[in-house]
Amino acid sequence: MQKMKPFLWFDNQAEEAANFYISVFGSGKIGQIFRAPEGGPLPVGSAIVVSFEVRGLEFVAMNGGPGHPFTDAISFSVDCADQAEIDNLWQKLTENGGQEIACGWLRDKYGLSWQIVPANVTELLRGKDAAGGARAFQAMMQMKKLDIAELKRAGGLA
């Protein structure tokens, strides 16, 4: 059992978001759902707290109402095996209201921030040498979605 879990506050989309993240990453499951009883502040049967798992990481999501939006101060970094995985996750997380930010960062339709990066991003940014590392870093600063081939080229690794 995971002893520490990210806890995500949603206005009223906790169950929807949990299912969305499971579908985006292609693995995971819904755990327990605490649903509103009679006499509570939410409609009877609506989800209040949803536990779910994505890629082996357990999350808890809560429908807490408005007033606590996500910020870029917290993000989830996803190490990707190749450009195809970056492209796939980027497309899924930015569709339907998501937003490309910069340097591999994006915000999904719920406002949650993600870093979609190559698993070897540190190696790519070091480049062949100090000058290559500087060029790779400058190339990354011009990107929204990271392009592995361009980072390799800029860093003298291609």
Buried (B, 14 or more C-beta within 10 A) or exposed (E): EEEEEEEBBBBBBBBBBBBBBBEBBEEBEBEEBEBBEEEEEBEEEBBBBBBBBBEEBBBBBBBBEEEEEBEEEEBBEBEBEEBEBBBBBBEBBBEEEBBBBEBBBBBBBBBBBBBBBBEBBEBBBBBBEEEBBBBBBEBBEEBBBBBBEBBBBBBBBE
